[in-house]
Amino acid sequence: GHIAGAAHRPVGELSARPTLDSARDTPVVTYCAAGARAARAGAVLAAAGYTDVSALASGYGDWQARGYPVEQPGPQDNT
């Protein structure tokens, strides 16, 4: 699953092509299971000129455990 409304971009893919479908001054929050990949993704985006990037302090599991909104992948999304 993923945080509701989030766009899934694996950090390796983001490193190879550090662009998003939003303006470079749009707030962006990166996250992963524990935090290390989120920090790395944030650094990649900042280096690419995104000016309002932060990493979620806790991981996806903590977000989900607290009952915050998540979405589960559909049959077409299990890549």
PDB file with SEQRES, HELIX, SHEET and CRYST1 records, atoms N, CA, C and O in Angstrom:
SEQRES   1 A   79  GLY HIS ILE ALA GLY ALA ALA HIS ARG PRO VAL GLY GLU          
SEQRES   2 A   79  LEU SER ALA ARG PRO THR LEU ASP SER ALA ARG ASP THR          
SEQRES   3 A   79  PRO VAL VAL THR TYR CYS ALA ALA GLY ALA ARG ALA ALA          
SEQRES   4 A   79  ARG ALA GLY ALA VAL LEU ALA ALA ALA GLY TYR THR ASP          
SEQRES   5 A   79  VAL SER ALA LEU ALA SER GLY TYR GLY ASP TRP GLN ALA          
SEQRES   6 A   79  ARG GLY TYR PRO VAL GLU GLN PRO GLY PRO GLN ASP ASN          
SEQRES   7 A   79  THR                                                          
HELIX    1 AA1 VAL A   11  ALA A   16  1                                   6    
HELIX    2 AA2 ALA A   36  ALA A   47  1                                  12    
HELIX    3 AA3 TYR A   60  ALA A   65  1                                   6    
HELIX    4 AA4 PRO A   75  ASP A   77  5                                   3    
SHEET    1 AA1 2 HIS A   2  ILE A   3  0                                        
SHEET    2 AA1 2 VAL A  70  GLU A  71 -1                                        
SHEET    1 AA2 2 VAL A  28  THR A  30  0                                        
SHEET    2 AA2 2 VAL A  53  ALA A  55  1                                        
CRYST1    1.000    1.000    1.000  90.00  90.00  90.00 P 1           1          
ATOM      1  N   GLY A   1       0.807  -1.183   0.000  1.00  0.00           N  
ATOM      2  CA  GLY A   1       0.000   0.000   0.000  1.00  0.00           C  
ATOM      3  C   GLY A   1       0.854   1.252   0.000  1.00  0.00           C  
ATOM      4  O   GLY A   1       2.083   1.189   0.005  1.00  0.00           O  
ATOM      5  N   HIS A   2       0.181   2.386  -0.006  1.00  0.00           N  
ATOM      6  CA  HIS A   2       0.883   3.666   0.043  1.00  0.00           C  
ATOM      7  C   HIS A   2      -0.020   4.711   0.691  1.00  0.00           C  
ATOM      8  O   HIS A   2      -1.228   4.511   0.824  1.00  0.00           O  
ATOM      9  N   ILE A   3       0.579   5.816   1.087  1.00  0.00           N  
ATOM     10  CA  ILE A   3      -0.180   6.914   1.677  1.00  0.00           C  
ATOM     11  C   ILE A   3      -1.174   7.411   0.628  1.00  0.00           C  
ATOM     12  O   ILE A   3      -0.828   7.596  -0.539  1.00  0.00           O  
ATOM     13  N   ALA A   4      -2.401   7.620   1.064  1.00  0.00           N  
ATOM     14  CA  ALA A   4      -3.455   8.061   0.146  1.00  0.00           C  
ATOM     15  C   ALA A   4      -3.035   9.330  -0.589  1.00  0.00           C  
ATOM     16  O   ALA A   4      -2.601  10.307   0.022  1.00  0.00           O  
ATOM     17  N   GLY A   5      -3.171   9.293  -1.897  1.00  0.00           N  
ATOM     18  CA  GLY A   5      -2.829  10.435  -2.726  1.00  0.00           C  
ATOM     19  C   GLY A   5      -1.373  10.535  -3.126  1.00  0.00           C  
ATOM     20  O   GLY A   5      -0.998  11.415  -3.901  1.00  0.00           O  
ATOM     21  N   ALA A   6      -0.551   9.643  -2.606  1.00  0.00           N  
ATOM     22  CA  ALA A   6       0.883   9.693  -2.903  1.00  0.00           C  
ATOM     23  C   ALA A   6       1.177   9.111  -4.281  1.00  0.00           C  
ATOM     24  O   ALA A   6       0.455   8.245  -4.774  1.00  0.00           O  
ATOM     25  N   ALA A   7       2.241   9.601  -4.883  1.00  0.00           N  
ATOM     26  CA  ALA A   7       2.736   9.050  -6.141  1.00  0.00           C  
ATOM     27  C   ALA A   7       3.913   8.141  -5.821  1.00  0.00           C  
ATOM     28  O   ALA A   7       4.852   8.564  -5.146  1.00  0.00           O  
ATOM     29  N   HIS A   8       3.881   6.913  -6.290  1.00  0.00           N  
ATOM     30  CA  HIS A   8       4.940   5.947  -6.016  1.00  0.00           C  
ATOM     31  C   HIS A   8       6.090   6.144  -6.987  1.00  0.00           C  
ATOM     32  O   HIS A   8       5.918   6.022  -8.200  1.00  0.00           O  
ATOM     33  N   ARG A   9       7.266   6.451  -6.449  1.00  0.00           N  
ATOM     34  CA  ARG A   9       8.484   6.589  -7.243  1.00  0.00           C  
ATOM     35  C   ARG A   9       9.609   5.927  -6.482  1.00  0.00           C  
ATOM     36  O   ARG A   9      10.111   6.517  -5.526  1.00  0.00           O  
ATOM     37  N   PRO A  10      10.032   4.731  -6.856  1.00  0.00           N  
ATOM     38  CA  PRO A  10      11.158   4.081  -6.184  1.00  0.00           C  
ATOM     39  C   PRO A  10      12.393   4.982  -6.235  1.00  0.00           C  
ATOM     40  O   PRO A  10      12.620   5.675  -7.227  1.00  0.00           O  
ATOM     41  N   VAL A  11      13.181   4.971  -5.173  1.00  0.00           N  
ATOM     42  CA  VAL A  11      14.326   5.881  -5.084  1.00  0.00           C  
ATOM     43  C   VAL A  11      15.331   5.655  -6.212  1.00  0.00           C  
ATOM     44  O   VAL A  11      15.952   6.613  -6.672  1.00  0.00           O  
ATOM     45  N   GLY A  12      15.505   4.423  -6.665  1.00  0.00           N  
ATOM     46  CA  GLY A  12      16.415   4.165  -7.783  1.00  0.00           C  
ATOM     47  C   GLY A  12      15.941   4.831  -9.056  1.00  0.00           C  
ATOM     48  O   GLY A  12      16.740   5.400  -9.800  1.00  0.00           O  
ATOM     49  N   GLU A  13      14.657   4.763  -9.309  1.00  0.00           N  
ATOM     50  CA  GLU A  13      14.065   5.418 -10.482  1.00  0.00           C  
ATOM     51  C   GLU A  13      14.171   6.938 -10.352  1.00  0.00           C  
ATOM     52  O   GLU A  13      14.468   7.637 -11.320  1.00  0.00           O  
ATOM     53  N   LEU A  14      13.924   7.431  -9.151  1.00  0.00           N  
ATOM     54  CA  LEU A  14      14.005   8.863  -8.904  1.00  0.00           C  
ATOM     55  C   LEU A  14      15.438   9.365  -9.084  1.00  0.00           C  
ATOM     56  O   LEU A  14      15.652  10.464  -9.597  1.00  0.00           O  
ATOM     57  N   SER A  15      16.400   8.577  -8.671  1.00  0.00           N  
ATOM     58  CA  SER A  15      17.805   8.952  -8.839  1.00  0.00           C  
ATOM     59  C   SER A  15      18.173   9.052 -10.312  1.00  0.00           C  
ATOM     60  O   SER A  15      18.941   9.929 -10.709  1.00  0.00           O  
ATOM     61  N   ALA A  16      17.622   8.150 -11.125  1.00  0.00           N  
ATOM     62  CA  ALA A  16      17.909   8.149 -12.560  1.00  0.00           C  
ATOM     63  C   ALA A  16      17.191   9.278 -13.286  1.00  0.00           C  
ATOM     64  O   ALA A  16      17.702   9.812 -14.270  1.00  0.00           O  
ATOM     65  N   ARG A  17      16.005   9.643 -12.800  1.00  0.00           N  
ATOM     66  CA  ARG A  17      15.207  10.705 -13.444  1.00  0.00           C  
ATOM     67  C   ARG A  17      14.549  11.535 -12.348  1.00  0.00           C  
ATOM     68  O   ARG A  17      13.393  11.301 -11.995  1.00  0.00           O  
ATOM     69  N   PRO A  18      15.293  12.514 -11.805  1.00  0.00           N  
ATOM     70  CA  PRO A  18      14.793  13.281 -10.656  1.00  0.00           C  
ATOM     71  C   PRO A  18      13.823  14.393 -11.020  1.00  0.00           C  
ATOM     72  O   PRO A  18      14.091  15.569 -10.774  1.00  0.00           O  
ATOM     73  N   THR A  19      12.693  14.014 -11.607  1.00  0.00           N  
ATOM     74  CA  THR A  19      11.658  14.987 -11.929  1.00  0.00           C  
ATOM     75  C   THR A  19      10.311  14.477 -11.425  1.00  0.00           C  
ATOM     76  O   THR A  19      10.067  13.272 -11.368  1.00  0.00           O  
ATOM     77  N   LEU A  20       9.460  15.405 -11.069  1.00  0.00           N  
ATOM     78  CA  LEU A  20       8.111  15.085 -10.615  1.00  0.00           C  
ATOM     79  C   LEU A  20       7.114  15.815 -11.502  1.00  0.00           C  
ATOM     80  O   LEU A  20       7.490  16.712 -12.256  1.00  0.00           O  
ATOM     81  N   ASP A  21       5.863  15.441 -11.414  1.00  0.00           N  
ATOM     82  CA  ASP A  21       4.803  16.101 -12.176  1.00  0.00           C  
ATOM     83  C   ASP A  21       4.258  17.296 -11.409  1.00  0.00           C  
ATOM     84  O   ASP A  21       3.046  17.497 -11.347  1.00  0.00           O  
ATOM     85  N   SER A  22       5.144  18.085 -10.827  1.00  0.00           N  
ATOM     86  CA  SER A  22       4.727  19.276 -10.096  1.00  0.00           C  
ATOM     87  C   SER A  22       5.828  20.327 -10.188  1.00  0.00           C  
ATOM     88  O   SER A  22       6.971  20.025 -10.533  1.00  0.00           O  
ATOM     89  N   ALA A  23       5.463  21.552  -9.876  1.00  0.00           N  
ATOM     90  CA  ALA A  23       6.430  22.647  -9.907  1.00  0.00           C  
ATOM     91  C   ALA A  23       7.511  22.415  -8.853  1.00  0.00           C  
ATOM     92  O   ALA A  23       7.270  21.760  -7.838  1.00  0.00           O  
ATOM     93  N   ARG A  24       8.677  22.947  -9.097  1.00  0.00           N  
ATOM     94  CA  ARG A  24       9.808  22.730  -8.185  1.00  0.00           C  
ATOM     95  C   ARG A  24       9.638  23.414  -6.826  1.00  0.00           C  
ATOM     96  O   ARG A  24      10.400  23.133  -5.901  1.00  0.00           O  
ATOM     97  N   ASP A  25       8.649  24.310  -6.690  1.00  0.00           N  
ATOM     98  CA  ASP A  25       8.409  24.927  -5.382  1.00  0.00           C  
ATOM     99  C   ASP A  25       7.204  24.315  -4.657  1.00  0.00           C  
ATOM    100  O   ASP A  25       6.814  24.799  -3.594  1.00  0.00           O  
ATOM    101  N   THR A  26       6.614  23.263  -5.221  1.00  0.00           N  
ATOM    102  CA  THR A  26       5.517  22.550  -4.570  1.00  0.00           C  
ATOM    103  C   THR A  26       6.061  21.754  -3.388  1.00  0.00           C  
ATOM    104  O   THR A  26       7.089  21.091  -3.530  1.00  0.00           O  
ATOM    105  N   PRO A  27       5.405  21.797  -2.224  1.00  0.00           N  
ATOM    106  CA  PRO A  27       5.878  20.978  -1.104  1.00  0.00           C  
ATOM    107  C   PRO A  27       5.836  19.489  -1.456  1.00  0.00           C  
ATOM    108  O   PRO A  27       4.843  18.990  -1.986  1.00  0.00           O  
ATOM    109  N   VAL A  28       6.936  18.792  -1.149  1.00  0.00           N  
ATOM    110  CA  VAL A  28       7.066  17.362  -1.418  1.00  0.00           C  
ATOM    111  C   VAL A  28       7.508  16.682  -0.132  1.00  0.00           C  
ATOM    112  O   VAL A  28       8.443  17.139   0.525  1.00  0.00           O  
ATOM    113  N   VAL A  29       6.839  15.589   0.232  1.00  0.00           N  
ATOM    114  CA  VAL A  29       7.237  14.788   1.389  1.00  0.00           C  
ATOM    115  C   VAL A  29       7.572  13.396   0.882  1.00  0.00           C  
ATOM    116  O   VAL A  29       6.744  12.746   0.243  1.00  0.00           O  
ATOM    117  N   THR A  30       8.772  12.944   1.163  1.00  0.00           N  
ATOM    118  CA  THR A  30       9.174  11.594   0.781  1.00  0.00           C  
ATOM    119  C   THR A  30       8.974  10.664   1.974  1.00  0.00           C  
ATOM    120  O   THR A  30       9.029  11.091   3.127  1.00  0.00           O  
ATOM    121  N   TYR A  31       8.742   9.391   1.676  1.00  0.00           N  
ATOM    122  CA  TYR A  31       8.613   8.407   2.760  1.00  0.00           C  
ATOM    123  C   TYR A  31       8.981   7.028   2.244  1.00  0.00           C  
ATOM    124  O   TYR A  31       8.981   6.773   1.040  1.00  0.00           O  
ATOM    125  N   CYS A  32       9.292   6.153   3.174  1.00  0.00           N  
ATOM    126  CA  CYS A  32       9.581   4.756   2.862  1.00  0.00           C  
ATOM    127  C   CYS A  32       9.216   3.941   4.101  1.00  0.00           C  
ATOM    128  O   CYS A  32       8.513   4.434   4.984  1.00  0.00           O  
ATOM    129  N   ALA A  33       9.680   2.725   4.167  1.00  0.00           N  
ATOM    130  CA  ALA A  33       9.334   1.866   5.301  1.00  0.00           C  
ATOM    131  C   ALA A  33       9.960   2.358   6.607  1.00  0.00           C  
ATOM    132  O   ALA A  33       9.310   2.317   7.652  1.00  0.00           O  
ATOM    133  N   ALA A  34      11.206   2.822   6.563  1.00  0.00           N  
ATOM    134  CA  ALA A  34      11.890   3.180   7.799  1.00  0.00           C  
ATOM    135  C   ALA A  34      12.510   4.569   7.807  1.00  0.00           C  
ATOM    136  O   ALA A  34      12.738   5.114   8.888  1.00  0.00           O  
ATOM    137  N   GLY A  35      12.789   5.159   6.671  1.00  0.00           N  
ATOM    138  CA  GLY A  35      13.315   6.513   6.650  1.00  0.00           C  
ATOM    139  C   GLY A  35      14.571   6.734   5.828  1.00  0.00           C  
ATOM    140  O   GLY A  35      14.774   7.837   5.321  1.00  0.00           O  
ATOM    141  N   ALA A  36      15.427   5.723   5.675  1.00  0.00           N  
ATOM    142  CA  ALA A  36      16.694   5.918   4.968  1.00  0.00           C  
ATOM    143  C   ALA A  36      16.486   6.240   3.492  1.00  0.00           C  
ATOM    144  O   ALA A  36      17.116   7.160   2.970  1.00  0.00           O  
ATOM    145  N   ARG A  37      15.623   5.510   2.822  1.00  0.00           N  
ATOM    146  CA  ARG A  37      15.365   5.787   1.402  1.00  0.00           C  
ATOM    147  C   ARG A  37      14.642   7.121   1.226  1.00  0.00           C  
ATOM    148  O   ARG A  37      14.864   7.821   0.238  1.00  0.00           O  
ATOM    149  N   ALA A  38      13.788   7.469   2.171  1.00  0.00           N  
ATOM    150  CA  ALA A  38      13.091   8.756   2.102  1.00  0.00           C  
ATOM    151  C   ALA A  38      14.087   9.903   2.173  1.00  0.00           C  
ATOM    152  O   ALA A  38      13.959  10.876   1.430  1.00  0.00           O  
ATOM    153  N   ALA A  39      15.063   9.806   3.041  1.00  0.00           N  
ATOM    154  CA  ALA A  39      16.089  10.848   3.153  1.00  0.00           C  
ATOM    155  C   ALA A  39      16.901  10.929   1.867  1.00  0.00           C  
ATOM    156  O   ALA A  39      17.204  12.021   1.385  1.00  0.00           O  
ATOM    157  N   ARG A  40      17.252   9.777   1.316  1.00  0.00           N  
ATOM    158  CA  ARG A  40      18.010   9.757   0.061  1.00  0.00           C  
ATOM    159  C   ARG A  40      17.195  10.367  -1.076  1.00  0.00           C  
ATOM    160  O   ARG A  40      17.728  11.150  -1.862  1.00  0.00           O  
ATOM    161  N   ALA A  41      15.917  10.022  -1.174  1.00  0.00           N  
ATOM    162  CA  ALA A  41      15.049  10.585  -2.218  1.00  0.00           C  
ATOM    163  C   ALA A  41      14.917  12.096  -2.051  1.00  0.00           C  
ATOM    164  O   ALA A  41      14.926  12.832  -3.038  1.00  0.00           O  
ATOM    165  N   GLY A  42      14.795  12.554  -0.823  1.00  0.00           N  
ATOM    166  CA  GLY A  42      14.717  13.988  -0.566  1.00  0.00           C  
ATOM    167  C   GLY A  42      15.968  14.714  -1.006  1.00  0.00           C  
ATOM    168  O   GLY A  42      15.892  15.806  -1.569  1.00  0.00           O  
ATOM    169  N   ALA A  43      17.124  14.114  -0.753  1.00  0.00           N  
ATOM    170  CA  ALA A  43      18.391  14.719  -1.171  1.00  0.00           C  
ATOM    171  C   ALA A  43      18.492  14.783  -2.692  1.00  0.00           C  
ATOM    172  O   ALA A  43      18.987  15.766  -3.242  1.00  0.00           O  
ATOM    173  N   VAL A  44      18.026  13.739  -3.368  1.00  0.00           N  
ATOM    174  CA  VAL A  44      18.039  13.722  -4.838  1.00  0.00           C  
ATOM    175  C   VAL A  44      17.169  14.847  -5.383  1.00  0.00           C  
ATOM    176  O   VAL A  44      17.577  15.565  -6.296  1.00  0.00           O  
ATOM    177  N   LEU A  45      15.974  15.000  -4.826  1.00  0.00           N  
ATOM    178  CA  LEU A  45      15.063  16.045  -5.297  1.00  0.00           C  
ATOM    179  C   LEU A  45      15.607  17.444  -5.004  1.00  0.00           C  
ATOM    180  O   LEU A  45      15.504  18.340  -5.842  1.00  0.00           O  
ATOM    181  N   ALA A  46      16.178  17.627  -3.828  1.00  0.00           N  
ATOM    182  CA  ALA A  46      16.760  18.932  -3.487  1.00  0.00           C  
ATOM    183  C   ALA A  46      17.896  19.278  -4.449  1.00  0.00           C  
ATOM    184  O   ALA A  46      18.006  20.417  -4.902  1.00  0.00           O  
ATOM    185  N   ALA A  47      18.733  18.298  -4.756  1.00  0.00           N  
ATOM    186  CA  ALA A  47      19.836  18.527  -5.693  1.00  0.00           C  
ATOM    187  C   ALA A  47      19.324  18.844  -7.094  1.00  0.00           C  
ATOM    188  O   ALA A  47      20.005  19.515  -7.868  1.00  0.00           O  
ATOM    189  N   ALA A  48      18.121  18.361  -7.423  1.00  0.00           N  
ATOM    190  CA  ALA A  48      17.525  18.609  -8.734  1.00  0.00           C  
ATOM    191  C   ALA A  48      16.768  19.938  -8.773  1.00  0.00           C  
ATOM    192  O   ALA A  48      16.178  20.281  -9.797  1.00  0.00           O  
ATOM    193  N   GLY A  49      16.780  20.687  -7.669  1.00  0.00           N  
ATOM    194  CA  GLY A  49      16.171  22.006  -7.666  1.00  0.00           C  
ATOM    195  C   GLY A  49      14.819  22.123  -7.005  1.00  0.00           C  
ATOM    196  O   GLY A  49      14.217  23.197  -7.041  1.00  0.00           O  
ATOM    197  N   TYR A  50      14.313  21.052  -6.396  1.00  0.00           N  
ATOM    198  CA  TYR A  50      13.052  21.148  -5.661  1.00  0.00           C  
ATOM    199  C   TYR A  50      13.347  21.859  -4.339  1.00  0.00           C  
ATOM    200  O   TYR A  50      14.263  21.471  -3.613  1.00  0.00           O  
ATOM    201  N   THR A  51      12.579  22.888  -4.034  1.00  0.00           N  
ATOM    202  CA  THR A  51      12.937  23.786  -2.935  1.00  0.00           C  
ATOM    203  C   THR A  51      12.196  23.549  -1.626  1.00  0.00           C  
ATOM    204  O   THR A  51      12.568  24.135  -0.609  1.00  0.00           O  
ATOM    205  N   ASP A  52      11.171  22.718  -1.614  1.00  0.00           N  
ATOM    206  CA  ASP A  52      10.382  22.492  -0.399  1.00  0.00           C  
ATOM    207  C   ASP A  52      10.209  20.989  -0.195  1.00  0.00           C  
ATOM    208  O   ASP A  52       9.108  20.455  -0.326  1.00  0.00           O  
ATOM    209  N   VAL A  53      11.312  20.317   0.127  1.00  0.00           N  
ATOM    210  CA  VAL A  53      11.331  18.855   0.259  1.00  0.00           C  
ATOM    211  C   VAL A  53      11.615  18.482   1.705  1.00  0.00           C  
ATOM    212  O   VAL A  53      12.512  19.038   2.339  1.00  0.00           O  
ATOM    213  N   SER A  54      10.844  17.539   2.216  1.00  0.00           N  
ATOM    214  CA  SER A  54      11.111  16.996   3.553  1.00  0.00           C  
ATOM    215  C   SER A  54      10.829  15.498   3.523  1.00  0.00           C  
ATOM    216  O   SER A  54      10.160  14.992   2.622  1.00  0.00           O  
ATOM    217  N   ALA A  55      11.350  14.808   4.519  1.00  0.00           N  
ATOM    218  CA  ALA A  55      11.146  13.364   4.638  1.00  0.00           C  
ATOM    219  C   ALA A  55      10.264  13.088   5.846  1.00  0.00           C  
ATOM    220  O   ALA A  55      10.445  13.696   6.901  1.00  0.00           O  
ATOM    221  N   LEU A  56       9.312  12.177   5.697  1.00  0.00           N  
ATOM    222  CA  LEU A  56       8.446  11.769   6.797  1.00  0.00           C  
ATOM    223  C   LEU A  56       9.314  11.148   7.887  1.00  0.00           C  
ATOM    224  O   LEU A  56      10.060  10.204   7.627  1.00  0.00           O  
ATOM    225  N   ALA A  57       9.216  11.679   9.109  1.00  0.00           N  
ATOM    226  CA  ALA A  57      10.088  11.230  10.197  1.00  0.00           C  
ATOM    227  C   ALA A  57       9.894   9.751  10.521  1.00  0.00           C  
ATOM    228  O   ALA A  57      10.869   9.040  10.766  1.00  0.00           O  
ATOM    229  N   SER A  58       8.660   9.285  10.524  1.00  0.00           N  
ATOM    230  CA  SER A  58       8.408   7.863  10.753  1.00  0.00           C  
ATOM    231  C   SER A  58       8.110   7.212   9.412  1.00  0.00           C  
ATOM    232  O   SER A  58       7.847   7.906   8.430  1.00  0.00           O  
ATOM    233  N   GLY A  59       8.148   5.928   9.363  1.00  0.00           N  
ATOM    234  CA  GLY A  59       7.924   5.225   8.103  1.00  0.00           C  
ATOM    235  C   GLY A  59       6.460   4.984   7.801  1.00  0.00           C  
ATOM    236  O   GLY A  59       5.565   5.362   8.558  1.00  0.00           O  
ATOM    237  N   TYR A  60       6.253   4.342   6.673  1.00  0.00           N  
ATOM    238  CA  TYR A  60       4.904   4.024   6.213  1.00  0.00           C  
ATOM    239  C   TYR A  60       4.159   3.174   7.244  1.00  0.00           C  
ATOM    240  O   TYR A  60       2.967   3.387   7.464  1.00  0.00           O  
ATOM    241  N   GLY A  61       4.824   2.236   7.864  1.00  0.00           N  
ATOM    242  CA  GLY A  61       4.174   1.372   8.853  1.00  0.00           C  
ATOM    243  C   GLY A  61       3.599   2.161  10.017  1.00  0.00           C  
ATOM    244  O   GLY A  61       2.497   1.872  10.483  1.00  0.00           O  
ATOM    245  N   ASP A  62       4.339   3.152  10.486  1.00  0.00           N  
ATOM    246  CA  ASP A  62       3.840   3.997  11.570  1.00  0.00           C  
ATOM    247  C   ASP A  62       2.631   4.805  11.112  1.00  0.00           C  
ATOM    248  O   ASP A  62       1.660   4.951  11.854  1.00  0.00           O  
ATOM    249  N   TRP A  63       2.692   5.327   9.895  1.00  0.00           N  
ATOM    250  CA  TRP A  63       1.569   6.086   9.325  1.00  0.00           C  
ATOM    251  C   TRP A  63       0.317   5.207   9.314  1.00  0.00           C  
ATOM    252  O   TRP A  63      -0.755   5.622   9.756  1.00  0.00           O  
ATOM    253  N   GLN A  64       0.475   3.991   8.803  1.00  0.00           N  
ATOM    254  CA  GLN A  64      -0.656   3.065   8.695  1.00  0.00           C  
ATOM    255  C   GLN A  64      -1.162   2.651  10.081  1.00  0.00           C  
ATOM    256  O   GLN A  64      -2.371   2.588  10.304  1.00  0.00           O  
ATOM    257  N   ALA A  65      -0.246   2.369  11.012  1.00  0.00           N  
ATOM    258  CA  ALA A  65      -0.637   1.936  12.352  1.00  0.00           C  
ATOM    259  C   ALA A  65      -1.418   3.015  13.105  1.00  0.00           C  
ATOM    260  O   ALA A  65      -2.247   2.697  13.959  1.00  0.00           O  
ATOM    261  N   ARG A  66      -1.163   4.266  12.799  1.00  0.00           N  
ATOM    262  CA  ARG A  66      -1.873   5.368  13.452  1.00  0.00           C  
ATOM    263  C   ARG A  66      -3.243   5.627  12.826  1.00  0.00           C  
ATOM    264  O   ARG A  66      -3.983   6.504  13.272  1.00  0.00           O  
ATOM    265  N   GLY A  67      -3.569   4.857  11.793  1.00  0.00           N  
ATOM    266  CA  GLY A  67      -4.882   4.975  11.174  1.00  0.00           C  
ATOM    267  C   GLY A  67      -5.010   6.088  10.153  1.00  0.00           C  
ATOM    268  O   GLY A  67      -6.120   6.454   9.767  1.00  0.00           O  
ATOM    269  N   TYR A  68      -3.882   6.629   9.713  1.00  0.00           N  
ATOM    270  CA  TYR A  68      -3.928   7.661   8.681  1.00  0.00           C  
ATOM    271  C   TYR A  68      -4.305   7.022   7.350  1.00  0.00           C  
ATOM    272  O   TYR A  68      -4.131   5.814   7.187  1.00  0.00           O  
ATOM    273  N   PRO A  69      -4.811   7.791   6.399  1.00  0.00           N  
ATOM    274  CA  PRO A  69      -5.327   7.206   5.156  1.00  0.00           C  
ATOM    275  C   PRO A  69      -4.249   6.561   4.279  1.00  0.00           C  
ATOM    276  O   PRO A  69      -3.191   7.133   4.016  1.00  0.00           O  
ATOM    277  N   VAL A  70      -4.573   5.351   3.845  1.00  0.00           N  
ATOM    278  CA  VAL A  70      -3.704   4.608   2.930  1.00  0.00           C  
ATOM    279  C   VAL A  70      -4.556   4.044   1.799  1.00  0.00           C  
ATOM    280  O   VAL A  70      -5.775   3.925   1.913  1.00  0.00           O  
ATOM    281  N   GLU A  71      -3.895   3.707   0.726  1.00  0.00           N  
ATOM    282  CA  GLU A  71      -4.553   3.061  -0.406  1.00  0.00           C  
ATOM    283  C   GLU A  71      -3.815   1.759  -0.689  1.00  0.00           C  
ATOM    284  O   GLU A  71      -2.590   1.694  -0.592  1.00  0.00           O  
ATOM    285  N   GLN A  72      -4.561   0.741  -1.032  1.00  0.00           N  
ATOM    286  CA  GLN A  72      -3.966  -0.540  -1.396  1.00  0.00           C  
ATOM    287  C   GLN A  72      -3.930  -0.633  -2.916  1.00  0.00           C  
ATOM    288  O   GLN A  72      -4.846  -0.154  -3.583  1.00  0.00           O  
ATOM    289  N   PRO A  73      -2.885  -1.244  -3.474  1.00  0.00           N  
ATOM    290  CA  PRO A  73      -2.820  -1.357  -4.935  1.00  0.00           C  
ATOM    291  C   PRO A  73      -3.929  -2.243  -5.459  1.00  0.00           C  
ATOM    292  O   PRO A  73      -4.332  -3.213  -4.817  1.00  0.00           O  
ATOM    293  N   GLY A  74      -4.418  -1.891  -6.647  1.00  0.00           N  
ATOM    294  CA  GLY A  74      -5.423  -2.706  -7.313  1.00  0.00           C  
ATOM    295  C   GLY A  74      -4.730  -3.778  -8.138  1.00  0.00           C  
ATOM    296  O   GLY A  74      -3.500  -3.809  -8.182  1.00  0.00           O  
ATOM    297  N   PRO A  75      -5.472  -4.652  -8.789  1.00  0.00           N  
ATOM    298  CA  PRO A  75      -4.876  -5.740  -9.571  1.00  0.00           C  
ATOM    299  C   PRO A  75      -3.933  -5.256 -10.663  1.00  0.00           C  
ATOM    300  O   PRO A  75      -2.960  -5.941 -10.978  1.00  0.00           O  
ATOM    301  N   GLN A  76      -4.197  -4.088 -11.250  1.00  0.00           N  
ATOM    302  CA  GLN A  76      -3.333  -3.563 -12.296  1.00  0.00           C  
ATOM    303  C   GLN A  76      -2.073  -2.906 -11.734  1.00  0.00           C  
ATOM    304  O   GLN A  76      -1.167  -2.589 -12.505  1.00  0.00           O  
ATOM    305  N   ASP A  77      -1.980  -2.686 -10.407  1.00  0.00           N  
ATOM    306  CA  ASP A  77      -0.871  -1.968  -9.818  1.00  0.00           C  
ATOM    307  C   ASP A  77       0.214  -2.850  -9.221  1.00  0.00           C  
ATOM    308  O   ASP A  77       1.185  -2.308  -8.694  1.00  0.00           O  
ATOM    309  N   ASN A  78       0.115  -4.149  -9.267  1.00  0.00           N  
ATOM    310  CA  ASN A  78       1.084  -5.002  -8.569  1.00  0.00           C  
ATOM    311  C   ASN A  78       2.293  -5.288  -9.462  1.00  0.00           C  
ATOM    312  O   ASN A  78       2.531  -6.424  -9.871  1.00  0.00           O  
ATOM    313  N   THR A  79       3.041  -4.235  -9.750  1.00  0.00           N  
ATOM    314  CA  THR A  79       4.281  -4.362 -10.514  1.00  0.00           C  
ATOM    315  C   THR A  79       5.463  -4.303  -9.584  1.00  0.00           C  
ATOM    316  O   THR A  79       6.606  -4.392 -10.033  1.00  0.00           O  
TER     317      THR A  79                                                      
END                                                                             
